[in-house]
Amino acid sequence: QVQVVESGGGLVQAGESLRLSCAASGRTISGYVMGWFRQAPGKEREFVAGISWNGYNTYYDDSVKGRFTISSDSAKNTVYLQMNSMRPEDTAVYYCAAPAVRYSSAYSDRSSYSYWGQGTQVTVSS
């Protein structure tokens, strides 16, 4: 059974940094696109960042481009989201997601992901 578990959330001030981790179990992350999404209160879950199945390509929503970096470590079967220069509007529950289909290129579409973590709260104070 595939599981993804997020960690690393917390409370930071505007301008500070935070690194989220997503540990996968039940299968390797190699060969699968991985994504980070977030959901703020009263809003829909939105795409934040994705990494291609071979780890070579990364994708970002415009709102985080230049501030957030997604990376993966296949040896640890873990995906990371480094968040710098954080803003109050980054406050949300952050979710890691994995698809069922290998070698997929659909990184920003929520419906293409089958496995979701429980989420980790990130709060940025002004």
C-alpha positions in Angstrom: 0.0 0.0 0.0 1.4 3.4 -1.0 1.6 6.0 1.7 3.0 9.5 1.7 3.6 11.3 5.0 4.4 15.1 5.3 6.4 16.7 8.0 8.1 20.0 8.7 5.3 22.4 9.0 5.1 25.1 11.6 4.8 28.8 12.4 7.3 31.2 10.9 7.5 35.0 10.3 7.3 36.6 7.0 10.6 36.4 5.2 11.7 33.3 6.9 12.2 29.8 5.5 10.8 26.3 6.1 11.5 22.9 4.6 8.7 20.3 4.2 9.4 16.6 3.7 7.3 13.9 2.2 8.3 10.4 3.0 6.9 7.7 0.7 6.4 4.1 1.5 5.0 1.1 -0.3 6.9 1.8 -3.5 9.8 3.8 -4.8 9.4 7.4 -5.9 11.6 6.8 -8.9 9.6 6.8 -12.1 6.7 8.7 -10.6 5.9 12.4 -10.7 5.5 13.9 -7.2 3.5 17.0 -6.3 3.0 19.5 -3.5 -0.4 21.2 -3.1 -1.8 23.5 -0.5 -5.2 24.5 0.8 -6.0 27.7 2.6 -9.2 28.1 4.7 -12.2 28.6 2.5 -10.2 27.9 -0.7 -9.8 25.0 -3.0 -6.7 22.9 -2.9 -4.1 24.3 -5.4 -1.0 23.1 -7.1 2.3 24.5 -5.6 5.1 22.5 -7.1 5.9 19.2 -9.0 8.9 17.2 -9.9 9.1 14.9 -13.0 9.4 11.2 -12.8 13.1 11.2 -13.4 13.7 14.1 -11.1 15.2 16.3 -13.8 12.4 18.8 -14.3 10.5 20.9 -11.8 7.3 22.9 -12.1 5.9 25.7 -10.0 2.9 27.8 -9.6 3.6 31.4 -10.5 2.9 32.5 -6.9 5.9 30.5 -5.5 8.3 30.6 -8.5 11.7 31.9 -7.4 10.9 31.3 -3.7 10.1 27.6 -3.4 12.2 24.7 -4.6 11.1 21.1 -4.9 13.6 18.3 -4.9 13.8 14.5 -4.4 16.1 12.0 -2.8 15.5 8.6 -4.3 17.8 6.9 -1.7 15.6 8.2 1.1 12.4 7.9 -1.0 11.6 11.4 0.1 10.5 14.6 -1.7 11.2 18.0 -0.2 9.8 21.5 -0.5 12.1 24.3 0.5 10.2 27.5 1.1 12.1 30.7 1.3 11.0 34.4 1.6 7.7 33.2 2.9 4.6 35.4 2.9 1.4 35.4 4.9 -0.5 34.3 1.8 1.6 31.1 1.9 -0.4 30.1 5.0 -2.2 26.8 4.3 -2.2 23.1 4.9 0.4 21.6 2.6 -0.2 18.2 1.0 2.2 15.8 -0.8 0.7 13.7 -3.5 1.7 10.7 -5.7 0.1 9.2 -8.8 -0.8 5.6 -9.5 0.5 5.9 -13.0 4.2 5.6 -13.7 6.0 8.0 -16.1 3.1 10.4 -16.0 3.6 14.0 -17.0 0.5 15.4 -15.4 2.0 17.2 -12.5 -0.4 20.1 -11.7 -3.8 18.3 -12.1 -5.2 17.1 -8.7 -7.2 14.4 -10.4 -4.0 12.7 -11.7 -2.9 12.0 -8.1 -4.2 8.9 -6.3 -2.3 9.0 -3.0 -2.4 12.0 -0.6 -0.8 12.6 2.8 -2.7 14.0 5.8 -1.2 17.4 5.3 1.0 19.6 7.4 0.0 23.1 8.6 2.2 26.1 7.6 1.4 29.4 9.1 3.3 32.6 8.2 2.8 35.6 10.4 3.2 39.2 9.2 
